[in-house]
Amino acid sequence: MSGSNLLIEPALLEQWDKHYIWHPFTQMQEYVQEHTPIIERGEGCYLIDVYGNRYLDGVSSLWVNVHGHCREEINRAIREQVERIAHSTLLGLANVPSILLAKKLVEITPPGLNKVFYSDAGATAVEIALKMAYQYWQQKDGGRYRNKTKFISLGEAYHGDTIGSVSVGGIALFHGIFHPLLFETLQAPSPYCYRCPLGLEQENCGMACINRLEDLMARHHEEVAAMIIEPLVQGAAGMITAPPGYLRRVRELCNKYNILLIADEVAVGFGRTGRMFACEHEGVVPDLMCLAKGLTGGYLPLAATLTTSEVYDAFLGRVHEHKTFYHGHTFTGNPVACAAALASIEIFQRERVIDGLQPKIEFLRQGLERFRQLPAVGDIRQRGLMVGIELVRDRKTREPFPPELDVGHRVILEARRHGLIIRPLDNVIVLMPVLAMTVDQLEQVLDITYRSIAITTAQMQ
């Protein structure tokens, strides 16, 4: 260990961790009984714990790291910015990195998204988009559309953990208990083809979920402000991948029924699906786009909500008209975080990162085929470098493993023993490798994951 931690014994750190920290999305009664790696440093695509054990970062440190850990270009950008100024407010002031980053984001996102509002996390980016969409209709054309106050979201959606973002969420396990706190939304069926909410099979369904969405819009469009969607992949739902053309049809329906489209690209943006942004796959331009996670290359918390001049202009007026967007965060547009983001985008462009992903995506696709040999693998979903492997007790009936078996967690514990950090989403094993991983490293990720699923599920047959 290094620096001021040098004299602290790893065992003592483990004790303090379990005594003082309440970990997110973690059942602490079980956590305190386990041996958990305490990460001390990172090198490229590896995480290294306080005992010197090395682990491949198979979930990009919760879907944020893109170029690897300790990239000198990003380290240097942060150091140089800290030596100038660490923070100044954007409330009534400006700073250089936030201006340069906003310009760059407008240049690389779909055309027409030309206004940038900063925050610090995916959930806050979504919260901002919801409030912008709501206020837009309240102020447009002298209040003609003030009945447009509701939102459409998808079943199994996840957009963050603030109250607004939970309101447009659809995962009962995460969100059900908070229902009395939430505002009313309209929910359309998820395009979850493996477990179709309409009871249909993908081969002959005719994308019936889109027809249900149109029915919903036709009935309620006069009261709907916006639809929010995770383009192409519903991440926290278990890497649910939408069928081809689904996103484009959503955009067309929003146009038809005069509904704003909010694209939550927090998880799918910055190369994860094989394009810089998932909307690019189907030529879709949303009215609002939410970015976070990979924005700074996985270094610092920063988020952005982009929108169009059409939306922005509805907030313009004299001070006494009170059309201002009354929303902000203390660290909005933090210069250090913006400097990291600029350095990360520069790496994307200089090294042509997106072009280099295609062979890796194909390698993953081919390597995942052998997982179908495992009796417990019910479905494999992949979009770019986002992978979900759904485990089932019975492949024919698609019966899931019961929660008390905690099969997903047991698989990832087995993977740790072989040098790989991954996380489950219930019975779905998620692979979200760092974009910078080599093919050899991806092969290790696949080998360890395969072995861990085989060993764990064999004990349950």
Solvent accessible surface area in square Angstrom, and as a share of the most:
residue,aa,sasa,rsa
1,M,59,0.26
2,S,76,0.49
3,G,63,0.61
4,S,112,0.72
5,N,66,0.34
6,L,113,0.56
7,L,165,0.82
8,I,46,0.23
9,E,115,0.52
10,P,25,0.15
11,A,68,0.52
12,L,66,0.33
13,L,35,0.18
14,E,30,0.14
15,Q,115,0.51
16,W,99,0.35
17,D,17,0.09
18,K,49,0.21
19,H,135,0.60
20,Y,157,0.60
21,I,90,0.46
22,W,215,0.76
23,H,44,0.19
24,P,105,0.66
25,F,116,0.48
26,T,42,0.24
27,Q,116,0.52
28,M,37,0.17
29,Q,142,0.63
30,E,91,0.41
31,Y,22,0.08
32,V,54,0.31
33,Q,148,0.66
34,E,40,0.18
35,H,109,0.49
36,T,19,0.11
37,P,20,0.13
38,I,40,0.20
39,I,74,0.38
40,E,48,0.22
41,R,117,0.43
42,G,10,0.10
43,E,75,0.33
44,G,37,0.36
45,C,8,0.05
46,Y,45,0.17
47,L,18,0.09
48,I,1,0.01
49,D,2,0.01
50,V,17,0.10
51,Y,112,0.43
52,G,43,0.41
53,N,70,0.36
54,R,115,0.42
55,Y,17,0.06
56,L,1,0.01
57,D,0,0.00
58,G,0,0.00
59,V,5,0.03
60,S,0,0.00
61,S,45,0.29
62,L,96,0.48
63,W,24,0.08
64,V,34,0.19
65,N,3,0.02
66,V,0,0.00
67,H,6,0.03
68,G,1,0.01
69,H,32,0.14
70,C,82,0.49
71,R,50,0.18
72,E,83,0.37
73,E,40,0.18
74,I,0,0.00
75,N,34,0.18
76,R,102,0.37
77,A,22,0.17
78,I,32,0.16
79,R,120,0.44
80,E,77,0.34
81,Q,11,0.05
82,V,78,0.45
83,E,147,0.66
84,R,171,0.62
85,I,82,0.42
86,A,53,0.41
87,H,53,0.24
88,S,28,0.18
89,T,51,0.29
90,L,47,0.23
91,L,126,0.63
92,G,81,0.78
93,L,115,0.57
94,A,70,0.54
95,N,14,0.07
96,V,102,0.58
97,P,12,0.08
98,S,5,0.03
99,I,98,0.50
100,L,92,0.46
101,L,0,0.00
102,A,23,0.18
103,K,126,0.54
104,K,54,0.23
105,L,0,0.00
106,V,47,0.27
107,E,98,0.44
108,I,32,0.16
109,T,9,0.05
110,P,9,0.06
111,P,109,0.68
112,G,42,0.41
113,L,1,0.00
114,N,61,0.31
115,K,69,0.29
116,V,35,0.20
117,F,48,0.20
118,Y,10,0.04
119,S,1,0.00
120,D,46,0.24
121,A,44,0.34
122,G,15,0.14
123,A,19,0.14
124,T,19,0.11
125,A,0,0.00
126,V,0,0.00
127,E,37,0.16
128,I,0,0.00
129,A,0,0.00
130,L,8,0.04
131,K,89,0.38
132,M,15,0.07
133,A,0,0.00
134,Y,92,0.35
135,Q,36,0.16
136,Y,6,0.02
137,W,3,0.01
138,Q,39,0.17
139,Q,32,0.14
140,K,46,0.20
141,D,86,0.45
142,G,74,0.71
143,G,12,0.12
144,R,175,0.64
145,Y,43,0.16
146,R,142,0.52
147,N,120,0.61
148,K,6,0.03
149,T,51,0.30
150,K,45,0.19
151,F,8,0.03
152,I,0,0.00
153,S,0,0.00
154,L,4,0.02
155,G,10,0.10
156,E,64,0.29
157,A,1,0.01
158,Y,50,0.19
159,H,6,0.03
160,G,7,0.06
161,D,77,0.40
162,T,49,0.29
163,I,82,0.42
164,G,5,0.05
165,S,0,0.00
166,V,7,0.04
167,S,6,0.04
168,V,0,0.00
169,G,10,0.10
170,G,19,0.18
171,I,18,0.09
172,A,83,0.64
173,L,142,0.71
174,F,46,0.19
175,H,11,0.05
176,G,40,0.38
177,I,143,0.72
178,F,91,0.38
179,H,133,0.59
180,P,116,0.73
181,L,115,0.57
182,L,39,0.19
183,F,87,0.36
184,E,115,0.52
185,T,34,0.20
186,L,22,0.11
187,Q,98,0.44
188,A,2,0.02
189,P,27,0.17
190,S,3,0.02
191,P,6,0.04
192,Y,29,0.11
193,C,36,0.21
194,Y,25,0.10
195,R,74,0.27
196,C,34,0.20
197,P,76,0.48
198,L,40,0.20
199,G,70,0.67
200,L,74,0.37
201,E,87,0.39
202,Q,89,0.40
203,E,153,0.69
204,N,124,0.64
205,C,33,0.20
206,G,66,0.64
207,M,48,0.22
208,A,18,0.14
209,C,14,0.09
210,I,6,0.03
211,N,83,0.43
212,R,129,0.47
213,L,1,0.00
214,E,37,0.17
215,D,72,0.38
216,L,20,0.10
217,M,0,0.00
218,A,49,0.38
219,R,158,0.58
220,H,45,0.20
221,H,56,0.25
222,E,128,0.57
223,E,51,0.23
224,V,0,0.00
225,A,0,0.00
226,A,0,0.00
227,M,0,0.00
228,I,0,0.00
229,I,4,0.02
230,E,16,0.07
231,P,0,0.00
232,L,4,0.02
233,V,1,0.01
234,Q,6,0.03
235,G,1,0.01
236,A,15,0.12
237,A,20,0.15
238,G,0,0.00
239,M,1,0.00
240,I,2,0.01
241,T,32,0.19
242,A,11,0.09
243,P,17,0.10
244,P,110,0.69
245,G,15,0.15
246,Y,2,0.01
247,L,1,0.00
248,R,110,0.40
249,R,84,0.31
250,V,0,0.00
251,R,32,0.12
252,E,75,0.34
253,L,3,0.01
254,C,1,0.00
255,N,96,0.49
256,K,132,0.56
257,Y,29,0.11
258,N,72,0.37
259,I,4,0.02
260,L,13,0.07
261,L,0,0.00
262,I,0,0.00
263,A,0,0.00
264,D,8,0.04
265,E,1,0.00
266,V,17,0.10
267,A,17,0.13
268,V,1,0.01
269,G,3,0.03
270,F,2,0.01
271,G,0,0.00
272,R,2,0.01
273,T,4,0.02
274,G,4,0.04
275,R,103,0.38
276,M,23,0.10
277,F,0,0.00
278,A,0,0.00
279,C,0,0.00
280,E,57,0.26
281,H,48,0.21
282,E,17,0.08
283,G,67,0.65
284,V,4,0.02
285,V,50,0.29
286,P,1,0.01
287,D,25,0.13
288,L,0,0.00
289,M,0,0.00
290,C,0,0.00
291,L,0,0.00
292,A,3,0.03
293,K,56,0.24
294,G,3,0.03
295,L,1,0.00
296,T,1,0.01
297,G,0,0.00
298,G,25,0.24
299,Y,55,0.21
300,L,59,0.30
301,P,99,0.62
302,L,6,0.03
303,A,0,0.00
304,A,0,0.00
305,T,0,0.00
306,L,0,0.00
307,T,5,0.03
308,T,23,0.14
309,S,42,0.27
310,E,95,0.42
311,V,2,0.01
312,Y,89,0.34
313,D,77,0.40
314,A,16,0.12
315,F,26,0.11
316,L,92,0.46
317,G,51,0.49
318,R,169,0.62
319,V,134,0.77
320,H,128,0.57
321,E,80,0.36
322,H,123,0.55
323,K,60,0.26
324,T,66,0.39
325,F,28,0.12
326,Y,144,0.55
327,H,40,0.18
328,G,43,0.41
329,H,43,0.19
330,T,104,0.61
331,F,114,0.48
332,T,10,0.06
333,G,0,0.00
334,N,21,0.11
335,P,0,0.00
336,V,15,0.09
337,A,3,0.02
338,C,0,0.00
339,A,12,0.09
340,A,0,0.00
341,A,0,0.00
342,L,40,0.20
343,A,10,0.08
344,S,1,0.01
345,I,1,0.00
346,E,98,0.44
347,I,1,0.00
348,F,8,0.03
349,Q,91,0.40
350,R,123,0.45
351,E,85,0.38
352,R,166,0.61
353,V,22,0.13
354,I,37,0.19
355,D,76,0.40
356,G,39,0.37
357,L,1,0.01
358,Q,88,0.39
359,P,83,0.52
360,K,36,0.15
361,I,29,0.14
362,E,67,0.30
363,F,59,0.24
364,L,1,0.00
365,R,113,0.41
366,Q,105,0.47
367,G,16,0.16
368,L,4,0.02
369,E,80,0.36
370,R,81,0.29
371,F,0,0.00
372,R,113,0.41
373,Q,133,0.59
374,L,14,0.07
375,P,92,0.58
376,A,1,0.01
377,V,4,0.02
378,G,19,0.18
379,D,27,0.14
380,I,19,0.10
381,R,16,0.06
382,Q,41,0.18
383,R,60,0.22
384,G,7,0.07
385,L,1,0.00
386,M,1,0.01
387,V,0,0.00
388,G,0,0.00
389,I,0,0.00
390,E,9,0.04
391,L,0,0.00
392,V,0,0.00
393,R,110,0.40
394,D,52,0.27
395,R,104,0.38
396,K,195,0.83
397,T,97,0.57
398,R,79,0.29
399,E,73,0.33
400,P,69,0.43
401,F,5,0.02
402,P,29,0.18
403,P,112,0.70
404,E,141,0.63
405,L,46,0.23
406,D,57,0.30
407,V,0,0.00
408,G,1,0.01
409,H,46,0.21
410,R,86,0.31
411,V,0,0.00
412,I,2,0.01
413,L,39,0.19
414,E,18,0.08
415,A,0,0.00
416,R,50,0.18
417,R,167,0.61
418,H,64,0.29
419,G,20,0.19
420,L,0,0.00
421,I,29,0.15
422,I,3,0.01
423,R,100,0.37
424,P,19,0.12
425,L,38,0.19
426,D,100,0.52
427,N,15,0.08
428,V,10,0.06
429,I,0,0.00
430,V,2,0.01
431,L,1,0.00
432,M,0,0.00
433,P,0,0.00
434,V,0,0.00
435,L,2,0.01
436,A,40,0.31
437,M,1,0.00
438,T,72,0.42
439,V,62,0.36
440,D,98,0.51
441,Q,30,0.13
442,L,1,0.00
443,E,80,0.36
444,Q,76,0.34
445,V,0,0.00
446,L,4,0.02
447,D,54,0.28
448,I,14,0.07
449,T,0,0.00
450,Y,45,0.17
451,R,103,0.38
452,S,0,0.00
453,I,0,0.00
454,A,31,0.24
455,I,65,0.33
456,T,5,0.03
457,T,6,0.04
458,A,69,0.53
459,Q,122,0.54
460,M,32,0.14
461,Q,135,0.60
